[in-house]
Amino acid sequence: MNTAIAHDFELDARGLNCPLPILRTKKVLNGMTSGKVLKVTATDPGSVRDFQAFSRQTGNDLLGASEANGEFLFLLRKK
């Protein structure tokens, strides 16, 4: 993932299991304006496919996803 992508908001979803990372992400995105970028950090391995599906279903752009040391990072741009 390109770590040079700037983000406007951050969400720490470490230690949360499905569906909580997605539910918290949805709540934060609802409070954001269009075009802003959210960085989410999660530890649930299932979050990789969850965020891909969430992006497809909601129309929010998944700009990148990466994994390092058991943590998953996602960057989403609000539609």
PDB file of N, CA, C and O in Angstrom:
ATOM      1  N   MET A   1       0.852  -1.177   0.000  1.00  0.00           N
ATOM      2  CA  MET A   1       0.000   0.000   0.000  1.00  0.00           C
ATOM      3  C   MET A   1       0.884   1.222   0.000  1.00  0.00           C
ATOM      4  O   MET A   1       1.943   1.235   0.627  1.00  0.00           O
ATOM      5  N   ASN A   2       0.459   2.229  -0.690  1.00  0.00           N
ATOM      6  CA  ASN A   2       1.176   3.494  -0.724  1.00  0.00           C
ATOM      7  C   ASN A   2       0.932   4.241   0.581  1.00  0.00           C
ATOM      8  O   ASN A   2      -0.151   4.785   0.795  1.00  0.00           O
ATOM      9  N   THR A   3       1.937   4.268   1.453  1.00  0.00           N
ATOM     10  CA  THR A   3       1.766   4.920   2.749  1.00  0.00           C
ATOM     11  C   THR A   3       1.844   6.433   2.630  1.00  0.00           C
ATOM     12  O   THR A   3       1.636   7.145   3.613  1.00  0.00           O
ATOM     13  N   ALA A   4       2.142   6.930   1.437  1.00  0.00           N
ATOM     14  CA  ALA A   4       2.217   8.373   1.244  1.00  0.00           C
ATOM     15  C   ALA A   4       0.831   8.993   1.059  1.00  0.00           C
ATOM     16  O   ALA A   4       0.708  10.217   1.013  1.00  0.00           O
ATOM     17  N   ILE A   5      -0.189   8.184   0.953  1.00  0.00           N
ATOM     18  CA  ILE A   5      -1.543   8.710   0.804  1.00  0.00           C
ATOM     19  C   ILE A   5      -1.943   9.396   2.106  1.00  0.00           C
ATOM     20  O   ILE A   5      -1.931   8.785   3.175  1.00  0.00           O
ATOM     21  N   ALA A   6      -2.295  10.663   2.000  1.00  0.00           N
ATOM     22  CA  ALA A   6      -2.699  11.417   3.187  1.00  0.00           C
ATOM     23  C   ALA A   6      -4.091  10.978   3.627  1.00  0.00           C
ATOM     24  O   ALA A   6      -4.937  10.623   2.806  1.00  0.00           O
ATOM     25  N   HIS A   7      -4.308  11.008   4.928  1.00  0.00           N
ATOM     26  CA  HIS A   7      -5.636  10.671   5.433  1.00  0.00           C
ATOM     27  C   HIS A   7      -6.103  11.790   6.364  1.00  0.00           C
ATOM     28  O   HIS A   7      -5.299  12.496   6.972  1.00  0.00           O
ATOM     29  N   ASP A   8      -7.415  11.927   6.454  1.00  0.00           N
ATOM     30  CA  ASP A   8      -8.027  12.997   7.237  1.00  0.00           C
ATOM     31  C   ASP A   8      -8.487  12.522   8.605  1.00  0.00           C
ATOM     32  O   ASP A   8      -8.539  13.307   9.552  1.00  0.00           O
ATOM     33  N   PHE A   9      -8.819  11.247   8.712  1.00  0.00           N
ATOM     34  CA  PHE A   9      -9.331  10.675   9.956  1.00  0.00           C
ATOM     35  C   PHE A   9      -8.679   9.324  10.188  1.00  0.00           C
ATOM     36  O   PHE A   9      -8.236   8.669   9.245  1.00  0.00           O
ATOM     37  N   GLU A  10      -8.620   8.905  11.458  1.00  0.00           N
ATOM     38  CA  GLU A  10      -8.086   7.590  11.812  1.00  0.00           C
ATOM     39  C   GLU A  10      -9.069   6.871  12.725  1.00  0.00           C
ATOM     40  O   GLU A  10      -9.739   7.481  13.558  1.00  0.00           O
ATOM     41  N   LEU A  11      -9.134   5.556  12.545  1.00  0.00           N
ATOM     42  CA  LEU A  11      -9.956   4.708  13.407  1.00  0.00           C
ATOM     43  C   LEU A  11      -9.101   3.538  13.874  1.00  0.00           C
ATOM     44  O   LEU A  11      -8.544   2.811  13.052  1.00  0.00           O
ATOM     45  N   ASP A  12      -8.994   3.353  15.169  1.00  0.00           N
ATOM     46  CA  ASP A  12      -8.269   2.228  15.748  1.00  0.00           C
ATOM     47  C   ASP A  12      -9.278   1.135  16.089  1.00  0.00           C
ATOM     48  O   ASP A  12     -10.022   1.247  17.063  1.00  0.00           O
ATOM     49  N   ALA A  13      -9.295   0.076  15.276  1.00  0.00           N
ATOM     50  CA  ALA A  13     -10.221  -1.039  15.493  1.00  0.00           C
ATOM     51  C   ALA A  13      -9.453  -2.280  15.931  1.00  0.00           C
ATOM     52  O   ALA A  13      -9.941  -3.400  15.780  1.00  0.00           O
ATOM     53  N   ARG A  14      -8.252  -2.083  16.474  1.00  0.00           N
ATOM     54  CA  ARG A  14      -7.449  -3.224  16.943  1.00  0.00           C
ATOM     55  C   ARG A  14      -8.158  -3.899  18.113  1.00  0.00           C
ATOM     56  O   ARG A  14      -8.723  -3.239  18.986  1.00  0.00           O
ATOM     57  N   GLY A  15      -8.115  -5.226  18.108  1.00  0.00           N
ATOM     58  CA  GLY A  15      -8.731  -6.007  19.174  1.00  0.00           C
ATOM     59  C   GLY A  15     -10.211  -6.270  18.976  1.00  0.00           C
ATOM     60  O   GLY A  15     -10.820  -6.997  19.761  1.00  0.00           O
ATOM     61  N   LEU A  16     -10.800  -5.692  17.943  1.00  0.00           N
ATOM     62  CA  LEU A  16     -12.226  -5.890  17.667  1.00  0.00           C
ATOM     63  C   LEU A  16     -12.405  -6.980  16.613  1.00  0.00           C
ATOM     64  O   LEU A  16     -11.640  -7.059  15.651  1.00  0.00           O
ATOM     65  N   ASN A  17     -13.414  -7.811  16.803  1.00  0.00           N
ATOM     66  CA  ASN A  17     -13.715  -8.865  15.838  1.00  0.00           C
ATOM     67  C   ASN A  17     -14.949  -8.500  15.027  1.00  0.00           C
ATOM     68  O   ASN A  17     -15.744  -7.646  15.419  1.00  0.00           O
ATOM     69  N   CYS A  18     -15.088  -9.167  13.888  1.00  0.00           N
ATOM     70  CA  CYS A  18     -16.209  -8.971  12.985  1.00  0.00           C
ATOM     71  C   CYS A  18     -17.517  -9.066  13.764  1.00  0.00           C
ATOM     72  O   CYS A  18     -17.676  -9.984  14.569  1.00  0.00           O
ATOM     73  N   PRO A  19     -18.427  -8.176  13.557  1.00  0.00           N
ATOM     74  CA  PRO A  19     -18.490  -7.125  12.545  1.00  0.00           C
ATOM     75  C   PRO A  19     -18.079  -5.735  13.056  1.00  0.00           C
ATOM     76  O   PRO A  19     -18.273  -4.742  12.355  1.00  0.00           O
ATOM     77  N   LEU A  20     -17.520  -5.656  14.256  1.00  0.00           N
ATOM     78  CA  LEU A  20     -17.262  -4.348  14.869  1.00  0.00           C
ATOM     79  C   LEU A  20     -16.351  -3.416  14.062  1.00  0.00           C
ATOM     80  O   LEU A  20     -16.643  -2.222  14.005  1.00  0.00           O
ATOM     81  N   PRO A  21     -15.255  -3.893  13.428  1.00  0.00           N
ATOM     82  CA  PRO A  21     -14.449  -2.942  12.641  1.00  0.00           C
ATOM     83  C   PRO A  21     -15.250  -2.264  11.529  1.00  0.00           C
ATOM     84  O   PRO A  21     -15.087  -1.070  11.280  1.00  0.00           O
ATOM     85  N   ILE A  22     -16.111  -3.029  10.867  1.00  0.00           N
ATOM     86  CA  ILE A  22     -16.931  -2.453   9.790  1.00  0.00           C
ATOM     87  C   ILE A  22     -17.987  -1.509  10.360  1.00  0.00           C
ATOM     88  O   ILE A  22     -18.213  -0.430   9.811  1.00  0.00           O
ATOM     89  N   LEU A  23     -18.629  -1.902  11.449  1.00  0.00           N
ATOM     90  CA  LEU A  23     -19.661  -1.042  12.046  1.00  0.00           C
ATOM     91  C   LEU A  23     -19.070   0.284  12.510  1.00  0.00           C
ATOM     92  O   LEU A  23     -19.673   1.339  12.310  1.00  0.00           O
ATOM     93  N   ARG A  24     -17.898   0.235  13.127  1.00  0.00           N
ATOM     94  CA  ARG A  24     -17.254   1.481  13.577  1.00  0.00           C
ATOM     95  C   ARG A  24     -16.809   2.322  12.384  1.00  0.00           C
ATOM     96  O   ARG A  24     -16.901   3.549  12.413  1.00  0.00           O
ATOM     97  N   THR A  25     -16.329   1.662  11.343  1.00  0.00           N
ATOM     98  CA  THR A  25     -15.925   2.373  10.129  1.00  0.00           C
ATOM     99  C   THR A  25     -17.121   3.083   9.514  1.00  0.00           C
ATOM    100  O   THR A  25     -17.027   4.247   9.124  1.00  0.00           O
ATOM    101  N   LYS A  26     -18.240   2.386   9.429  1.00  0.00           N
ATOM    102  CA  LYS A  26     -19.457   2.975   8.856  1.00  0.00           C
ATOM    103  C   LYS A  26     -19.878   4.209   9.650  1.00  0.00           C
ATOM    104  O   LYS A  26     -20.271   5.220   9.068  1.00  0.00           O
ATOM    105  N   LYS A  27     -19.796   4.127  10.972  1.00  0.00           N
ATOM    106  CA  LYS A  27     -20.178   5.257  11.825  1.00  0.00           C
ATOM    107  C   LYS A  27     -19.278   6.468  11.580  1.00  0.00           C
ATOM    108  O   LYS A  27     -19.762   7.596  11.477  1.00  0.00           O
ATOM    109  N   VAL A  28     -17.974   6.232  11.488  1.00  0.00           N
ATOM    110  CA  VAL A  28     -17.040   7.341  11.240  1.00  0.00           C
ATOM    111  C   VAL A  28     -17.268   7.930   9.853  1.00  0.00           C
ATOM    112  O   VAL A  28     -17.300   9.150   9.692  1.00  0.00           O
ATOM    113  N   LEU A  29     -17.428   7.064   8.848  1.00  0.00           N
ATOM    114  CA  LEU A  29     -17.656   7.554   7.480  1.00  0.00           C
ATOM    115  C   LEU A  29     -18.930   8.392   7.393  1.00  0.00           C
ATOM    116  O   LEU A  29     -18.971   9.372   6.650  1.00  0.00           O
ATOM    117  N   ASN A  30     -19.960   8.024   8.134  1.00  0.00           N
ATOM    118  CA  ASN A  30     -21.211   8.783   8.114  1.00  0.00           C
ATOM    119  C   ASN A  30     -21.007  10.219   8.586  1.00  0.00           C
ATOM    120  O   ASN A  30     -21.752  11.113   8.185  1.00  0.00           O
ATOM    121  N   GLY A  31     -20.015  10.447   9.425  1.00  0.00           N
ATOM    122  CA  GLY A  31     -19.738  11.786   9.921  1.00  0.00           C
ATOM    123  C   GLY A  31     -18.740  12.565   9.090  1.00  0.00           C
ATOM    124  O   GLY A  31     -18.419  13.708   9.415  1.00  0.00           O
ATOM    125  N   MET A  32     -18.248  11.965   8.023  1.00  0.00           N
ATOM    126  CA  MET A  32     -17.245  12.607   7.167  1.00  0.00           C
ATOM    127  C   MET A  32     -17.897  13.210   5.922  1.00  0.00           C
ATOM    128  O   MET A  32     -18.991  12.810   5.524  1.00  0.00           O
ATOM    129  N   THR A  33     -17.216  14.167   5.322  1.00  0.00           N
ATOM    130  CA  THR A  33     -17.692  14.725   4.059  1.00  0.00           C
ATOM    131  C   THR A  33     -17.083  13.953   2.890  1.00  0.00           C
ATOM    132  O   THR A  33     -16.046  13.305   3.029  1.00  0.00           O
ATOM    133  N   SER A  34     -17.738  14.035   1.753  1.00  0.00           N
ATOM    134  CA  SER A  34     -17.308  13.328   0.555  1.00  0.00           C
ATOM    135  C   SER A  34     -15.875  13.704   0.180  1.00  0.00           C
ATOM    136  O   SER A  34     -15.485  14.871   0.232  1.00  0.00           O
ATOM    137  N   GLY A  35     -15.100  12.680  -0.200  1.00  0.00           N
ATOM    138  CA  GLY A  35     -13.729  12.896  -0.641  1.00  0.00           C
ATOM    139  C   GLY A  35     -12.686  12.784   0.459  1.00  0.00           C
ATOM    140  O   GLY A  35     -11.493  12.697   0.165  1.00  0.00           O
ATOM    141  N   LYS A  36     -13.105  12.785   1.711  1.00  0.00           N
ATOM    142  CA  LYS A  36     -12.162  12.656   2.824  1.00  0.00           C
ATOM    143  C   LYS A  36     -11.705  11.205   2.938  1.00  0.00           C
ATOM    144  O   LYS A  36     -12.411  10.285   2.525  1.00  0.00           O
ATOM    145  N   VAL A  37     -10.505  11.013   3.508  1.00  0.00           N
ATOM    146  CA  VAL A  37      -9.909   9.684   3.589  1.00  0.00           C
ATOM    147  C   VAL A  37      -9.808   9.235   5.046  1.00  0.00           C
ATOM    148  O   VAL A  37      -9.383   9.992   5.919  1.00  0.00           O
ATOM    149  N   LEU A  38     -10.206   7.990   5.284  1.00  0.00           N
ATOM    150  CA  LEU A  38     -10.170   7.377   6.608  1.00  0.00           C
ATOM    151  C   LEU A  38      -9.135   6.265   6.621  1.00  0.00           C
ATOM    152  O   LEU A  38      -9.121   5.407   5.738  1.00  0.00           O
ATOM    153  N   LYS A  39      -8.263   6.286   7.633  1.00  0.00           N
ATOM    154  CA  LYS A  39      -7.294   5.200   7.844  1.00  0.00           C
ATOM    155  C   LYS A  39      -7.809   4.341   8.989  1.00  0.00           C
ATOM    156  O   LYS A  39      -8.080   4.844  10.079  1.00  0.00           O
ATOM    157  N   VAL A  40      -7.943   3.036   8.735  1.00  0.00           N
ATOM    158  CA  VAL A  40      -8.428   2.096   9.745  1.00  0.00           C
ATOM    159  C   VAL A  40      -7.320   1.087  10.045  1.00  0.00           C
ATOM    160  O   VAL A  40      -6.711   0.526   9.134  1.00  0.00           O
ATOM    161  N   THR A  41      -7.072   0.868  11.331  1.00  0.00           N
ATOM    162  CA  THR A  41      -6.127  -0.159  11.766  1.00  0.00           C
ATOM    163  C   THR A  41      -6.924  -1.242  12.485  1.00  0.00           C
ATOM    164  O   THR A  41      -7.668  -0.956  13.423  1.00  0.00           O
ATOM    165  N   ALA A  42      -6.764  -2.493  12.038  1.00  0.00           N
ATOM    166  CA  ALA A  42      -7.503  -3.619  12.615  1.00  0.00           C
ATOM    167  C   ALA A  42      -6.558  -4.798  12.832  1.00  0.00           C
ATOM    168  O   ALA A  42      -5.480  -4.864  12.241  1.00  0.00           O
ATOM    169  N   THR A  43      -6.976  -5.717  13.680  1.00  0.00           N
ATOM    170  CA  THR A  43      -6.189  -6.935  13.911  1.00  0.00           C
ATOM    171  C   THR A  43      -6.940  -8.202  13.511  1.00  0.00           C
ATOM    172  O   THR A  43      -6.358  -9.287  13.518  1.00  0.00           O
ATOM    173  N   ASP A  44      -8.200  -8.086  13.169  1.00  0.00           N
ATOM    174  CA  ASP A  44      -9.009  -9.242  12.763  1.00  0.00           C
ATOM    175  C   ASP A  44      -8.631  -9.647  11.333  1.00  0.00           C
ATOM    176  O   ASP A  44      -8.839  -8.868  10.402  1.00  0.00           O
ATOM    177  N   PRO A  45      -8.073 -10.866  11.142  1.00  0.00           N
ATOM    178  CA  PRO A  45      -7.693 -11.294   9.790  1.00  0.00           C
ATOM    179  C   PRO A  45      -8.866 -11.290   8.805  1.00  0.00           C
ATOM    180  O   PRO A  45      -8.658 -11.109   7.606  1.00  0.00           O
ATOM    181  N   GLY A  46     -10.078 -11.484   9.289  1.00  0.00           N
ATOM    182  CA  GLY A  46     -11.255 -11.456   8.423  1.00  0.00           C
ATOM    183  C   GLY A  46     -11.578 -10.074   7.899  1.00  0.00           C
ATOM    184  O   GLY A  46     -12.382  -9.929   6.978  1.00  0.00           O
ATOM    185  N   SER A  47     -10.964  -9.064   8.474  1.00  0.00           N
ATOM    186  CA  SER A  47     -11.257  -7.693   8.050  1.00  0.00           C
ATOM    187  C   SER A  47     -10.814  -7.427   6.618  1.00  0.00           C
ATOM    188  O   SER A  47     -11.348  -6.528   5.968  1.00  0.00           O
ATOM    189  N   VAL A  48      -9.850  -8.190   6.116  1.00  0.00           N
ATOM    190  CA  VAL A  48      -9.386  -7.975   4.740  1.00  0.00           C
ATOM    191  C   VAL A  48     -10.540  -8.170   3.764  1.00  0.00           C
ATOM    192  O   VAL A  48     -10.816  -7.290   2.949  1.00  0.00           O
ATOM    193  N   ARG A  49     -11.209  -9.302   3.838  1.00  0.00           N
ATOM    194  CA  ARG A  49     -12.333  -9.530   2.913  1.00  0.00           C
ATOM    195  C   ARG A  49     -13.537  -8.665   3.283  1.00  0.00           C
ATOM    196  O   ARG A  49     -14.311  -8.264   2.415  1.00  0.00           O
ATOM    197  N   ASP A  50     -13.691  -8.378   4.598  1.00  0.00           N
ATOM    198  CA  ASP A  50     -14.806  -7.534   5.030  1.00  0.00           C
ATOM    199  C   ASP A  50     -14.704  -6.131   4.429  1.00  0.00           C
ATOM    200  O   ASP A  50     -15.702  -5.588   3.955  1.00  0.00           O
ATOM    201  N   PHE A  51     -13.508  -5.545   4.447  1.00  0.00           N
ATOM    202  CA  PHE A  51     -13.354  -4.202   3.906  1.00  0.00           C
ATOM    203  C   PHE A  51     -13.473  -4.170   2.391  1.00  0.00           C
ATOM    204  O   PHE A  51     -13.954  -3.187   1.827  1.00  0.00           O
ATOM    205  N   GLN A  52     -13.038  -5.240   1.726  1.00  0.00           N
ATOM    206  CA  GLN A  52     -13.224  -5.314   0.275  1.00  0.00           C
ATOM    207  C   GLN A  52     -14.711  -5.342  -0.065  1.00  0.00           C
ATOM    208  O   GLN A  52     -15.161  -4.622  -0.956  1.00  0.00           O
ATOM    209  N   ALA A  53     -15.467  -6.166   0.639  1.00  0.00           N
ATOM    210  CA  ALA A  53     -16.912  -6.257   0.403  1.00  0.00           C
ATOM    211  C   ALA A  53     -17.609  -4.958   0.782  1.00  0.00           C
ATOM    212  O   ALA A  53     -18.495  -4.500   0.061  1.00  0.00           O
ATOM    213  N   PHE A  54     -17.225  -4.366   1.893  1.00  0.00           N
ATOM    214  CA  PHE A  54     -17.818  -3.110   2.347  1.00  0.00           C
ATOM    215  C   PHE A  54     -17.619  -2.019   1.297  1.00  0.00           C
ATOM    216  O   PHE A  54     -18.539  -1.252   1.010  1.00  0.00           O
ATOM    217  N   SER A  55     -16.430  -1.954   0.734  1.00  0.00           N
ATOM    218  CA  SER A  55     -16.140  -0.955  -0.290  1.00  0.00           C
ATOM    219  C   SER A  55     -17.031  -1.156  -1.524  1.00  0.00           C
ATOM    220  O   SER A  55     -17.597  -0.201  -2.055  1.00  0.00           O
ATOM    221  N   ARG A  56     -17.144  -2.412  -1.967  1.00  0.00           N
ATOM    222  CA  ARG A  56     -17.988  -2.698  -3.143  1.00  0.00           C
ATOM    223  C   ARG A  56     -19.451  -2.359  -2.878  1.00  0.00           C
ATOM    224  O   ARG A  56     -20.126  -1.790  -3.736  1.00  0.00           O
ATOM    225  N   GLN A  57     -19.938  -2.708  -1.696  1.00  0.00           N
ATOM    226  CA  GLN A  57     -21.359  -2.539  -1.388  1.00  0.00           C
ATOM    227  C   GLN A  57     -21.737  -1.082  -1.141  1.00  0.00           C
ATOM    228  O   GLN A  57     -22.862  -0.680  -1.440  1.00  0.00           O
ATOM    229  N   THR A  58     -20.815  -0.284  -0.600  1.00  0.00           N
ATOM    230  CA  THR A  58     -21.155   1.089  -0.226  1.00  0.00           C
ATOM    231  C   THR A  58     -20.703   2.126  -1.250  1.00  0.00           C
ATOM    232  O   THR A  58     -21.182   3.260  -1.233  1.00  0.00           O
ATOM    233  N   GLY A  59     -19.783   1.748  -2.142  1.00  0.00           N
ATOM    234  CA  GLY A  59     -19.281   2.695  -3.125  1.00  0.00           C
ATOM    235  C   GLY A  59     -18.143   3.566  -2.613  1.00  0.00           C
ATOM    236  O   GLY A  59     -17.641   4.420  -3.345  1.00  0.00           O
ATOM    237  N   ASN A  60     -17.729   3.362  -1.363  1.00  0.00           N
ATOM    238  CA  ASN A  60     -16.561   4.069  -0.847  1.00  0.00           C
ATOM    239  C   ASN A  60     -15.309   3.400  -1.423  1.00  0.00           C
ATOM    240  O   ASN A  60     -15.226   2.172  -1.470  1.00  0.00           O
ATOM    241  N   ASP A  61     -14.335   4.207  -1.859  1.00  0.00           N
ATOM    242  CA  ASP A  61     -13.145   3.658  -2.496  1.00  0.00           C
ATOM    243  C   ASP A  61     -12.179   3.089  -1.477  1.00  0.00           C
ATOM    244  O   ASP A  61     -11.795   3.775  -0.529  1.00  0.00           O
ATOM    245  N   LEU A  62     -11.782   1.834  -1.667  1.00  0.00           N
ATOM    246  CA  LEU A  62     -10.720   1.241  -0.873  1.00  0.00           C
ATOM    247  C   LEU A  62      -9.416   1.585  -1.588  1.00  0.00           C
ATOM    248  O   LEU A  62      -9.051   0.948  -2.576  1.00  0.00           O
ATOM    249  N   LEU A  63      -8.722   2.594  -1.080  1.00  0.00           N
ATOM    250  CA  LEU A  63      -7.520   3.088  -1.734  1.00  0.00           C
ATOM    251  C   LEU A  63      -6.333   2.159  -1.542  1.00  0.00           C
ATOM    252  O   LEU A  63      -5.432   2.110  -2.380  1.00  0.00           O
ATOM    253  N   GLY A  64      -6.333   1.421  -0.436  1.00  0.00           N
ATOM    254  CA  GLY A  64      -5.232   0.507  -0.199  1.00  0.00           C
ATOM    255  C   GLY A  64      -5.470  -0.327   1.031  1.00  0.00           C
ATOM    256  O   GLY A  64      -6.249   0.032   1.914  1.00  0.00           O
ATOM    257  N   ALA A  65      -4.776  -1.460   1.072  1.00  0.00           N
ATOM    258  CA  ALA A  65      -4.841  -2.359   2.218  1.00  0.00           C
ATOM    259  C   ALA A  65      -3.473  -3.008   2.359  1.00  0.00           C
ATOM    260  O   ALA A  65      -2.854  -3.393   1.367  1.00  0.00           O
ATOM    261  N   SER A  66      -3.007  -3.126   3.593  1.00  0.00           N
ATOM    262  CA  SER A  66      -1.718  -3.772   3.824  1.00  0.00           C
ATOM    263  C   SER A  66      -1.731  -4.455   5.180  1.00  0.00           C
ATOM    264  O   SER A  66      -2.601  -4.209   6.015  1.00  0.00           O
ATOM    265  N   GLU A  67      -0.739  -5.325   5.378  1.00  0.00           N
ATOM    266  CA  GLU A  67      -0.618  -6.043   6.646  1.00  0.00           C
ATOM    267  C   GLU A  67       0.832  -5.985   7.090  1.00  0.00           C
ATOM    268  O   GLU A  67       1.748  -6.178   6.290  1.00  0.00           O
ATOM    269  N   ALA A  68       1.032  -5.715   8.377  1.00  0.00           N
ATOM    270  CA  ALA A  68       2.374  -5.724   8.955  1.00  0.00           C
ATOM    271  C   ALA A  68       2.261  -6.080  10.432  1.00  0.00           C
ATOM    272  O   ALA A  68       1.500  -5.457  11.173  1.00  0.00           O
ATOM    273  N   ASN A  69       3.014  -7.073  10.849  1.00  0.00           N
ATOM    274  CA  ASN A  69       3.071  -7.467  12.259  1.00  0.00           C
ATOM    275  C   ASN A  69       1.696  -7.766  12.857  1.00  0.00           C
ATOM    276  O   ASN A  69       1.421  -7.414  14.004  1.00  0.00           O
ATOM    277  N   GLY A  70       0.845  -8.410  12.080  1.00  0.00           N
ATOM    278  CA  GLY A  70      -0.468  -8.791  12.578  1.00  0.00           C
ATOM    279  C   GLY A  70      -1.493  -7.669  12.597  1.00  0.00           C
ATOM    280  O   GLY A  70      -2.603  -7.853  13.096  1.00  0.00           O
ATOM    281  N   GLU A  71      -1.136  -6.512  12.059  1.00  0.00           N
ATOM    282  CA  GLU A  71      -2.085  -5.396  11.963  1.00  0.00           C
ATOM    283  C   GLU A  71      -2.407  -5.135  10.497  1.00  0.00           C
ATOM    284  O   GLU A  71      -1.533  -5.185   9.631  1.00  0.00           O
ATOM    285  N   PHE A  72      -3.662  -4.861  10.244  1.00  0.00           N
ATOM    286  CA  PHE A  72      -4.138  -4.602   8.896  1.00  0.00           C
ATOM    287  C   PHE A  72      -4.493  -3.126   8.788  1.00  0.00           C
ATOM    288  O   PHE A  72      -5.213  -2.590   9.631  1.00  0.00           O
ATOM    289  N   LEU A  73      -3.990  -2.474   7.753  1.00  0.00           N
ATOM    290  CA  LEU A  73      -4.268  -1.060   7.536  1.00  0.00           C
ATOM    291  C   LEU A  73      -5.101  -0.906   6.277  1.00  0.00           C
ATOM    292  O   LEU A  73      -4.821  -1.529   5.252  1.00  0.00           O
ATOM    293  N   PHE A  74      -6.127  -0.070   6.364  1.00  0.00           N
ATOM    294  CA  PHE A  74      -7.017   0.189   5.231  1.00  0.00           C
ATOM    295  C   PHE A  74      -7.169   1.694   5.069  1.00  0.00           C
ATOM    296  O   PHE A  74      -7.263   2.427   6.053  1.00  0.00           O
ATOM    297  N   LEU A  75      -7.193   2.142   3.834  1.00  0.00           N
ATOM    298  CA  LEU A  75      -7.483   3.542   3.538  1.00  0.00           C
ATOM    299  C   LEU A  75      -8.715   3.578   2.658  1.00  0.00           C
ATOM    300  O   LEU A  75      -8.749   2.983   1.581  1.00  0.00           O
ATOM    301  N   LEU A  76      -9.733   4.292   3.137  1.00  0.00           N
ATOM    302  CA  LEU A  76     -10.994   4.410   2.409  1.00  0.00           C
ATOM    303  C   LEU A  76     -11.306   5.877   2.133  1.00  0.00           C
ATOM    304  O   LEU A  76     -11.163   6.731   3.008  1.00  0.00           O
ATOM    305  N   ARG A  77     -11.734   6.157   0.902  1.00  0.00           N
ATOM    306  CA  ARG A  77     -12.186   7.500   0.550  1.00  0.00           C
ATOM    307  C   ARG A  77     -13.700   7.493   0.509  1.00  0.00           C
ATOM    308  O   ARG A  77     -14.313   6.686  -0.189  1.00  0.00           O
ATOM    309  N   LYS A  78     -14.294   8.402   1.267  1.00  0.00           N
ATOM    310  CA  LYS A  78     -15.764   8.474   1.304  1.00  0.00           C
ATOM    311  C   LYS A  78     -16.302   8.928  -0.050  1.00  0.00           C
ATOM    312  O   LYS A  78     -15.778   9.852  -0.674  1.00  0.00           O
ATOM    313  N   LYS A  79     -17.354   8.256  -0.481  1.00  0.00           N
ATOM    314  CA  LYS A  79     -17.972   8.608  -1.779  1.00  0.00           C
ATOM    315  C   LYS A  79     -18.673   9.936  -1.709  1.00  0.00           C
ATOM    316  O   LYS A  79     -19.244  10.385  -2.703  1.00  0.00           O
TER     317      LYS A  79
END
